[in-house]
């Protein structure tokens, strides 16, 4: 398999810190298998369609793919960088930033940055 993409997730609060690093090589299903699973029921794929991988967890605790896994359903604290700040869950106002890249001998191709801010729930 040639799908070794390095992935990084950052939670930005008053103290920004990397909370997870993983690699696409830890995917259980290959992109080819995901495509077959999607289309086997007759759902057509067209040029430009996107498939999402979901969370990608590695083999170590700091390679888990989402905060729910990192905090083990709220039973463990997650260290946010070197500031000493810890969390079990995201809070309103937190920014989550994900980046990724593929690297080989003599090249590195970045996928850019995907970010979002956690907003308070709407009042009902």
N, C-alpha and C positions, 0 to 999 in steps of 0.2 A: 504494500500500500504506500502511496506517495502523498497522503493527505496529512502532513504534519504542519499544522498551523498553530502558532503560539497565540494564546488568548490571555487577556488580563482584565480584571474587573476592579474598579476603584470606587470607593464610597467617599464622596467629598462632603465634609462637614466643616466645622471650625478647624479641624485638623484632618487633612486629606491623607488617605492611606490605602495602599493596595490590600485588598482582602482576599483575592483569589487569583491564582495563575494556573492555567490548565493547557491542554494541547488537544487538538482535534483527533490525534491518534488514539485517544481514549474513547472515542465514539463506539458504541456497541454495534450500531448498524452503519454500514458504509453509505455514501451518497447514492450509489447504484441500488443498494437494497431499499433505501428509503423511497426512491423513485418507483421501483417495482411495487412496493407495498401500497403506495399512493394510487398507482394506476391499475392495479390488478382487479379492482372492482368496477372498472369502466370509466373512472374519472380521467378525462383526457388532460394531458399536459400540453401547453402551448409555449412558443418562444416568449420569454419574458416572465413566465411564472416563477415564483420563488418558493423554495422549500426551507423551512426553518428546522434547525437541528434540535432545539430545546436546550436544556442545560447539558453541559459537558463536564463531567466530574472525572478527576484523575484518581490515582491510587492513594494519594496522601491527603491528610486532613485539610491542608491549605490549598488543595486543588479541587475542592468541592464546588459545584456549579452554581449554587444560589445561596442566599442568606439563610433560607429555611434549612438547607443541608448543613451549612457552615455552623449554625447555632444549634443544630441537632434538635429542631422543633422547640427552641427556646430553653433548652437545658444547659447550653454552653455559651459563654461570652465570646464574642469575636473581636479581636484586636484590630483597631483601625490605624494602621501605620505604626510609626514609632512614638506617637504622642502619648501613649498610655490610655487613650480613650477606648472604651469597649462598648459593644452593643450586642443585643440579641436580635433586634429587628431594626429595620429602617425607620426613620422618623420624618415627619413633615419637614420640608425644606432641604432634605438630603438630595444631593446630586449623585447619580450613578453613571459612571463612565466606563464603557467597554471598548477595548481596542483589540486588534489582531493583526498578525502578519505571517507571511510564509517566507521562509529563509532557506537558502541552499548555498552551495559553494559559489561565491562570487555575486550573489544577489539577495535582496530583501525587498519584498513587495508588501506594503502596508495596505490594510483594508479601510483605513480611516477610523473615525471615532463615532460611536453611537452613545448619546447621552440623554438623560431624562431627569426631571426633578420630581420628587415625591411631593404631591400637593395634599392639603387637608381635604377630607371627605366633604361633599356637599351637604349642607343642612337640609333636612327633610321637613 
